[in-house]
Amino acid sequence: MRDLTRRTVLCAGVAGVLFPALPVPLRAASEPPGQATLERTAAETLPSFTLPELGGRDVALSAQAGRVVLVHFFATWCEPCREELPALSRLATDHPQDVTILAVDVGEVDLRVRRFFEGLPVPFTVALDRDRAVTRQWGISALPSTVILDRALRPRWRAAGDVAWDAPAARAVIAELLSSSSNPVPGAAAPEPSPSSGGLTQ
């Protein structure tokens, strides 16, 4: 099922069955696979959190200050989530010192998630939102979803759907946040993507 609208509706529908505490998504992405729109977020802050990771230790969002952070909400049953993982892995590999990817699995059994990543290792942290509390607090209504935080852990961009993280538009967002020492407040001008890059909404 390659059409993103159908795949996103499928993930949202399954989420509604598995995760009844989550609100029904208000919209479904309509772009081709890998072309979910990165949009500036109006939120000035989001709740911090500490979650267990697959390795058994706890990972705290607050400990990532000073790095650009992608908080990525996903589930192993979600087809677009699985297809997005290789591009996220390349992004993490390209920026090992200054970008953190926190992949937050939503509401699945630990053993299932562990077995999934045994067959598909990734170079970033996988955390477990077992009771979906963080997912609800962050207003996530569809999977996959990603929120990008600046070095001060302030939300700047978000996307609902799988993003083409190798594309110039997405890389421009990361580069902007990495190059900004002050990380200006939300609403400040961002570099304009080239007309052919696509995937950004101001």
Backbone bond lengths (Angstrom), bond angles and torsions (degrees), N, CA, C in turn:
res aa  C-N    CA-C-N  psi(-1)  N-CA   C-N-CA  omega(-1)  CA-C   N-CA-C  phi
1 M - - - 1.462 - - 1.517 108.49 -
2 R 1.342 115.61 96.94 1.445 118.91 -169.94 1.513 112.81 -91.32
3 D 1.332 119.57 -21.58 1.452 120.94 -176.81 1.519 109.54 -69.43
4 L 1.360 117.12 125.42 1.466 120.55 -173.22 1.513 111.42 -67.10
5 T 1.363 116.86 -35.51 1.451 118.17 179.78 1.523 109.85 -60.29
6 R 1.339 116.77 -47.69 1.452 119.55 179.89 1.516 111.19 -66.22
7 R 1.340 117.09 -39.50 1.461 119.68 -178.79 1.510 110.65 -67.72
8 T 1.352 117.62 -38.26 1.456 120.49 -179.97 1.517 110.26 -69.44
9 V 1.350 116.60 -40.88 1.455 119.35 176.14 1.520 110.16 -61.78
10 L 1.341 116.74 -39.76 1.461 120.14 178.13 1.509 111.01 -60.07
11 C 1.351 116.64 -49.29 1.467 119.56 179.76 1.516 110.96 -61.28
12 A 1.348 115.66 -41.72 1.457 118.92 179.97 1.522 110.31 -64.77
13 G 1.349 116.58 -39.30 1.453 119.34 -179.87 1.506 112.41 -66.58
14 V 1.339 116.97 -44.05 1.459 119.79 177.59 1.518 110.19 -64.14
15 A 1.332 116.22 -38.89 1.462 119.18 178.24 1.514 110.41 -60.78
16 G 1.342 116.99 -37.30 1.442 119.62 179.58 1.513 112.22 -64.07
17 V 1.353 115.89 -30.79 1.464 119.96 178.03 1.515 111.30 -78.92
18 L 1.360 115.84 -46.79 1.463 119.81 -175.52 1.517 112.36 -78.09
19 F 1.339 116.71 -33.37 1.455 121.69 -173.68 1.529 109.37 -122.49
20 P 1.319 120.37 70.77 1.464 121.09 -175.58 1.511 113.39 -62.84
21 A 1.334 119.23 -17.09 1.466 120.54 179.97 1.520 111.58 -76.53
22 L 1.350 117.44 -16.16 1.454 120.03 179.69 1.516 109.72 -80.34
23 P 1.370 118.77 142.34 1.455 120.30 176.87 1.518 110.92 -69.41
24 V 1.339 116.95 154.06 1.455 121.05 176.08 1.528 108.64 -67.92
25 P 1.346 119.07 134.30 1.460 120.61 -179.54 1.518 111.54 -56.93
26 L 1.328 116.03 139.91 1.452 121.05 179.83 1.517 111.75 -79.95
27 R 1.317 118.35 -24.60 1.457 121.37 179.24 1.516 109.00 -151.17
28 A 1.313 114.81 157.71 1.457 120.95 175.77 1.515 108.25 -117.96
29 A 1.332 116.65 137.72 1.448 120.07 178.80 1.514 110.17 -61.81
30 S 1.347 116.49 144.21 1.461 120.17 -177.78 1.518 112.42 -118.11
31 E 1.345 116.43 3.71 1.452 119.79 179.93 1.516 111.10 -75.31
32 P 1.339 118.10 164.16 1.469 120.48 174.90 1.525 110.02 -62.36
33 P 1.338 118.14 165.63 1.461 120.68 179.31 1.523 112.09 -52.02
34 G 1.323 116.19 134.60 1.455 120.77 179.09 1.508 114.54 80.71
35 Q 1.331 118.98 10.65 1.456 121.01 -176.21 1.520 112.68 -124.38
36 A 1.305 118.36 30.31 1.459 120.07 173.15 1.524 109.28 -60.83
37 T 1.323 116.24 147.06 1.455 121.59 -172.87 1.516 112.23 -84.93
38 L 1.330 115.92 128.84 1.461 121.56 169.18 1.516 108.11 -82.57
39 E 1.311 115.99 124.38 1.458 121.66 -177.97 1.519 110.11 -123.99
40 R 1.325 115.75 145.37 1.466 119.07 172.92 1.521 109.04 -64.75
41 T 1.323 116.21 138.45 1.450 120.62 179.20 1.524 110.34 -97.46
42 A 1.317 115.18 141.82 1.463 120.16 178.99 1.522 111.94 -83.50
43 A 1.333 117.53 -13.46 1.462 120.54 -178.87 1.525 110.28 -67.60
44 E 1.306 116.97 133.39 1.461 121.54 177.88 1.526 111.29 -89.51
45 T 1.312 116.90 -28.90 1.466 121.10 177.89 1.527 108.69 -143.69
46 L 1.318 115.23 158.99 1.458 122.38 171.66 1.523 107.57 -137.45
47 P 1.327 118.05 152.42 1.466 119.39 -177.02 1.521 111.64 -60.69
48 S 1.323 115.50 136.75 1.458 119.27 172.62 1.529 108.59 -72.51
49 F 1.313 116.11 166.43 1.458 118.84 -179.05 1.516 110.27 -155.82
50 T 1.320 114.41 158.85 1.459 123.36 169.63 1.518 106.76 -129.76
51 L 1.344 116.08 125.88 1.461 120.85 -177.58 1.528 109.77 -130.08
52 P 1.321 117.42 152.80 1.458 119.57 173.19 1.526 110.31 -71.97
53 E 1.324 116.25 143.97 1.460 120.08 174.87 1.518 109.69 -104.90
54 L 1.324 115.40 169.46 1.454 120.01 -176.45 1.522 112.36 -58.83
55 G 1.336 116.78 -31.36 1.460 120.47 -179.36 1.507 114.17 -72.83
56 G 1.337 117.57 -7.77 1.448 120.73 176.87 1.513 114.54 105.16
57 R 1.334 117.37 -19.27 1.460 120.28 178.47 1.515 110.55 -86.09
58 D 1.330 116.16 168.01 1.460 121.24 174.09 1.525 109.51 -92.55
59 V 1.320 116.41 144.40 1.454 121.81 175.17 1.523 107.72 -119.84
60 A 1.346 115.48 128.42 1.457 121.63 -177.56 1.519 109.55 -107.47
61 L 1.310 116.45 130.87 1.457 120.16 176.53 1.526 110.84 -59.16
62 S 1.333 117.72 -38.08 1.459 121.51 -177.14 1.525 112.23 -60.65
63 A 1.330 116.97 -25.69 1.467 120.75 -178.69 1.526 112.15 -74.52
64 Q 1.322 117.61 -8.05 1.463 121.28 -177.64 1.521 112.86 -93.79
65 A 1.332 118.45 2.79 1.460 121.15 -179.79 1.524 110.37 -55.43
66 G 1.321 115.95 139.85 1.456 121.47 -177.39 1.511 112.97 98.64
67 R 1.338 116.69 -8.30 1.459 122.27 177.62 1.524 109.32 -122.96
68 V 1.314 117.02 153.11 1.456 121.20 170.00 1.529 107.16 -74.81
69 V 1.327 116.56 132.16 1.460 120.96 -173.04 1.527 110.50 -122.18
70 L 1.321 116.08 130.03 1.456 122.20 169.89 1.517 108.00 -105.17
71 V 1.324 116.39 113.45 1.458 120.92 174.49 1.527 106.35 -95.33
72 H 1.314 115.17 110.55 1.463 121.73 -169.36 1.527 109.59 -113.65
73 F 1.324 117.13 115.39 1.453 122.98 -179.01 1.531 109.37 -94.71
74 F 1.328 116.63 130.30 1.455 120.56 -173.52 1.528 109.75 -154.44
75 A 1.336 114.94 175.14 1.464 121.93 170.21 1.516 107.79 -147.44
76 T 1.313 117.07 151.29 1.463 119.87 -174.94 1.522 111.95 -72.22
77 W 1.349 118.38 -22.25 1.461 120.80 179.03 1.520 112.96 -79.04
78 C 1.332 117.08 -8.96 1.465 122.39 -171.84 1.533 109.52 -90.54
79 E 1.336 117.38 116.37 1.462 120.95 -175.85 1.525 113.59 -59.56
80 P 1.352 120.14 -50.90 1.467 118.37 178.26 1.521 113.48 -62.89
81 C 1.348 117.04 -28.42 1.469 119.67 175.26 1.524 110.29 -62.14
82 R 1.322 115.89 -46.30 1.459 120.29 -178.93 1.533 110.93 -64.39
83 E 1.324 116.82 -39.71 1.459 120.28 -177.55 1.531 112.33 -70.17
84 E 1.321 116.66 -22.81 1.464 120.71 -178.93 1.528 112.77 -80.79
85 L 1.324 117.94 -20.61 1.460 121.86 -172.91 1.537 114.19 -58.95
86 P 1.342 120.62 -42.23 1.471 118.71 179.92 1.523 113.66 -60.01
87 A 1.332 117.70 -40.84 1.468 120.28 179.31 1.525 110.89 -67.97
88 L 1.318 117.32 -38.08 1.466 119.87 175.17 1.523 110.92 -63.81
89 S 1.310 116.68 -38.30 1.463 120.49 177.98 1.521 111.10 -63.41
90 R 1.331 117.04 -41.34 1.469 119.80 178.35 1.518 110.80 -65.20
91 L 1.327 117.31 -39.15 1.464 120.19 178.30 1.526 110.34 -62.21
92 A 1.320 116.87 -44.45 1.464 120.68 179.07 1.521 111.15 -63.19
93 T 1.317 117.32 -39.94 1.463 121.65 -179.50 1.522 111.69 -68.48
94 D 1.322 116.82 -35.03 1.466 121.06 -179.89 1.526 112.50 -72.50
95 H 1.335 118.12 -24.53 1.471 121.76 -177.16 1.526 110.50 -131.32
96 P 1.328 118.38 62.63 1.467 119.79 -174.15 1.525 114.00 -69.06
97 Q 1.333 118.00 -23.49 1.462 121.04 -174.45 1.520 113.89 -94.33
98 D 1.330 118.10 -24.52 1.466 118.35 -169.51 1.518 114.64 -130.80
99 V 1.325 118.69 4.64 1.464 121.79 174.86 1.522 108.59 -127.83
100 T 1.322 116.45 130.46 1.461 122.26 174.06 1.515 108.88 -111.62
101 I 1.315 116.69 131.38 1.456 121.57 171.19 1.522 107.60 -110.65
102 L 1.320 115.71 118.34 1.460 122.31 174.67 1.522 107.03 -106.80
103 A 1.306 116.59 103.85 1.460 121.48 178.53 1.517 108.08 -88.26
104 V 1.321 116.79 116.50 1.461 122.31 -174.72 1.526 108.73 -104.59
105 D 1.334 115.91 109.31 1.458 119.91 176.20 1.526 109.23 -76.99
106 V 1.328 115.14 133.58 1.460 120.39 -172.08 1.526 111.04 -101.06
107 G 1.321 115.78 104.66 1.449 122.82 165.08 1.508 118.35 71.17
108 E 1.335 119.22 18.42 1.454 120.00 -179.66 1.529 111.25 -97.22
109 V 1.313 115.24 163.06 1.464 121.70 176.77 1.529 108.82 -69.57
110 D 1.329 116.42 136.70 1.466 121.23 -176.68 1.525 112.19 -52.88
111 L 1.328 116.96 -45.23 1.454 120.82 -175.01 1.524 111.37 -61.06
112 R 1.304 117.09 -39.28 1.467 120.38 179.04 1.524 110.81 -63.26
113 V 1.314 116.61 -44.36 1.462 120.79 -179.16 1.530 109.99 -66.54
114 R 1.323 116.43 -42.59 1.465 120.45 -179.88 1.528 110.96 -61.72
115 R 1.300 116.71 -43.95 1.473 119.67 179.85 1.526 111.38 -65.85
116 F 1.317 116.44 -36.72 1.465 119.93 178.92 1.523 110.74 -60.90
117 F 1.330 116.96 -45.83 1.462 119.88 -176.04 1.529 112.78 -81.83
118 E 1.316 117.35 -14.29 1.464 118.48 170.24 1.521 110.33 -64.91
119 G 1.321 116.52 -32.86 1.454 120.77 178.26 1.511 113.66 -90.79
120 L 1.340 117.29 -10.04 1.461 121.71 -179.21 1.530 108.97 -144.07
121 P 1.341 117.60 74.40 1.471 119.89 -178.60 1.528 111.43 -62.00
122 V 1.335 116.02 145.44 1.469 121.55 178.46 1.528 109.02 -129.82
123 P 1.348 117.64 151.35 1.468 121.22 -176.98 1.528 113.18 -89.56
124 F 1.316 117.01 31.04 1.461 119.87 178.40 1.522 109.29 -143.12
125 T 1.325 115.33 170.64 1.459 121.79 -174.79 1.521 111.17 -79.26
126 V 1.311 115.59 135.10 1.462 121.86 173.10 1.524 107.71 -110.06
127 A 1.323 116.07 117.89 1.461 122.12 -179.81 1.521 109.43 -107.74
128 L 1.331 116.03 160.00 1.464 122.00 -172.93 1.523 110.63 -117.96
129 D 1.328 116.07 111.37 1.462 121.67 174.53 1.529 107.28 -94.47
130 R 1.324 115.67 75.13 1.466 121.54 -169.72 1.526 112.67 -60.92
131 D 1.336 117.65 -40.87 1.462 120.35 -177.47 1.526 112.69 -99.31
132 R 1.338 116.82 5.75 1.466 123.79 176.75 1.526 112.84 65.34
133 A 1.325 117.59 16.60 1.461 120.15 -177.86 1.528 111.74 -64.44
134 V 1.336 117.00 -45.60 1.466 120.21 -179.63 1.527 110.00 -65.59
135 T 1.321 116.72 -40.27 1.461 120.99 178.59 1.520 110.78 -57.22
136 R 1.321 117.21 -44.54 1.470 121.11 178.94 1.522 110.71 -67.86
137 Q 1.344 117.11 -44.47 1.461 120.12 -177.74 1.524 111.84 -61.90
138 W 1.317 116.68 -31.93 1.460 120.60 -178.58 1.523 112.32 -89.53
139 G 1.323 117.82 3.69 1.457 121.01 175.16 1.510 114.14 69.36
140 I 1.325 117.72 30.41 1.461 121.36 -178.97 1.525 108.94 -81.98
141 S 1.325 116.63 125.21 1.464 120.96 -176.43 1.520 113.26 -122.40
142 A 1.347 118.40 -0.19 1.462 121.53 177.75 1.521 108.33 -151.92
143 L 1.310 115.67 153.93 1.459 121.45 178.32 1.517 109.41 -121.48
144 P 1.351 117.18 139.72 1.466 126.77 -4.31 1.525 110.93 -77.14
145 S 1.315 115.98 156.95 1.466 123.39 171.19 1.520 108.29 -140.04
146 T 1.327 116.47 146.21 1.466 121.41 -178.84 1.518 109.62 -134.61
147 V 1.321 115.85 136.86 1.468 122.54 172.54 1.520 107.33 -118.12
148 I 1.338 116.96 129.00 1.464 121.95 179.81 1.521 108.81 -103.01
149 L 1.329 116.16 125.88 1.458 122.94 179.96 1.520 109.86 -108.38
150 D 1.339 116.26 146.98 1.463 119.58 176.10 1.526 110.08 -80.51
151 R 1.339 115.97 -175.14 1.463 120.06 -175.55 1.530 112.96 -64.17
152 A 1.340 116.67 -22.03 1.461 121.00 176.14 1.528 111.60 -91.31
153 L 1.330 116.90 10.49 1.466 124.16 178.87 1.517 112.43 63.73
154 R 1.341 115.73 32.97 1.455 121.07 173.72 1.524 108.80 -97.81
155 P 1.338 118.03 135.66 1.465 120.38 -179.51 1.523 111.25 -66.93
156 R 1.334 116.68 134.08 1.459 122.01 -179.31 1.514 112.66 -121.32
157 W 1.339 116.35 -44.64 1.454 121.03 -176.21 1.517 109.12 -135.89
158 R 1.344 116.16 156.60 1.450 120.05 174.84 1.520 109.29 -150.80
159 A 1.327 115.94 158.73 1.456 121.92 178.36 1.506 109.00 -146.17
160 A 1.321 116.87 141.37 1.458 123.32 171.73 1.526 107.12 -112.11
161 G 1.320 116.16 111.75 1.453 121.57 -173.75 1.511 110.08 121.37
162 D 1.328 116.91 173.70 1.464 120.43 -177.91 1.521 109.88 -85.08
163 V 1.320 115.20 130.70 1.469 123.99 -174.77 1.524 110.07 -100.60
164 A 1.320 116.61 144.35 1.463 121.67 173.57 1.532 107.70 -83.14
165 W 1.317 116.71 86.75 1.469 120.86 -173.84 1.521 112.98 -70.21
166 D 1.330 117.90 -14.46 1.465 120.84 175.50 1.529 112.21 -84.88
167 A 1.322 117.69 -11.96 1.459 121.63 -174.25 1.531 111.12 -73.87
168 P 1.350 117.45 152.99 1.470 120.45 -178.97 1.525 113.50 -56.96
169 A 1.330 117.91 -37.57 1.461 119.60 -177.44 1.520 111.90 -62.47
170 A 1.342 116.37 -47.26 1.461 119.76 -179.91 1.523 111.02 -67.18
171 R 1.320 116.98 -41.39 1.462 119.87 179.34 1.526 111.10 -64.60
172 A 1.354 117.63 -31.76 1.465 120.81 178.34 1.526 111.15 -65.51
173 V 1.332 116.86 -37.73 1.464 120.57 177.12 1.525 110.30 -62.79
174 I 1.323 116.87 -46.84 1.462 120.66 179.41 1.526 110.30 -62.66
175 A 1.334 116.89 -44.14 1.468 120.97 -178.98 1.516 111.26 -62.46
176 E 1.334 116.85 -39.01 1.464 120.12 178.83 1.518 111.31 -60.77
177 L 1.342 115.84 -46.51 1.459 119.73 -178.99 1.525 111.85 -68.12
178 L 1.317 117.36 -35.74 1.460 120.83 179.10 1.518 111.90 -68.51
179 S 1.331 116.82 -34.53 1.464 120.33 -174.85 1.515 112.90 -85.44
180 S 1.335 117.38 -12.22 1.451 120.97 -177.08 1.520 109.70 -91.37
181 S 1.328 116.24 110.58 1.469 119.96 179.70 1.513 111.94 -73.91
182 S 1.357 115.57 -28.62 1.458 119.06 -177.40 1.516 112.19 -95.89
183 N 1.347 117.45 -18.45 1.458 121.80 -177.01 1.519 111.09 47.05
184 P 1.349 118.43 75.61 1.457 121.83 -175.39 1.522 112.65 -58.34
185 V 1.328 114.87 164.82 1.456 120.56 -175.17 1.512 110.11 -65.53
186 P 1.362 116.89 159.07 1.450 119.77 178.96 1.526 111.22 -57.17
187 G 1.320 116.34 143.64 1.452 121.69 -178.86 1.504 112.98 100.48
188 A 1.354 117.87 -14.04 1.451 119.97 176.69 1.516 109.23 -68.23
189 A 1.326 115.86 155.89 1.458 120.43 -176.03 1.519 110.66 -64.37
190 A 1.308 114.93 140.14 1.460 122.00 177.12 1.509 108.83 -115.95
191 P 1.345 118.69 157.89 1.449 120.02 177.71 1.518 110.74 -58.39
192 E 1.356 117.31 134.08 1.436 121.72 178.66 1.518 109.95 -75.66
193 P 1.344 118.12 128.57 1.453 119.09 176.17 1.520 110.82 -71.04
194 S 1.319 116.80 155.80 1.445 119.68 175.99 1.503 109.52 -65.38
195 P 1.353 118.77 151.84 1.466 120.52 -176.75 1.518 112.75 -56.63
196 S 1.314 118.17 -27.32 1.468 120.49 -176.11 1.516 112.73 -87.13
197 S 1.343 118.15 -10.01 1.453 119.40 -173.16 1.518 111.79 -77.06
198 G 1.339 117.53 -41.50 1.455 121.17 177.26 1.514 112.52 65.67
199 G 1.348 114.83 175.87 1.444 120.76 169.91 1.501 116.37 85.76
200 L 1.360 119.84 6.60 1.445 121.15 179.49 1.518 109.42 -124.40
201 T 1.312 116.11 143.47 1.453 121.86 171.90 1.507 108.28 -127.37
202 Q 1.308 117.46 123.58 1.456 121.37 -179.73 1.519 109.65 -78.65
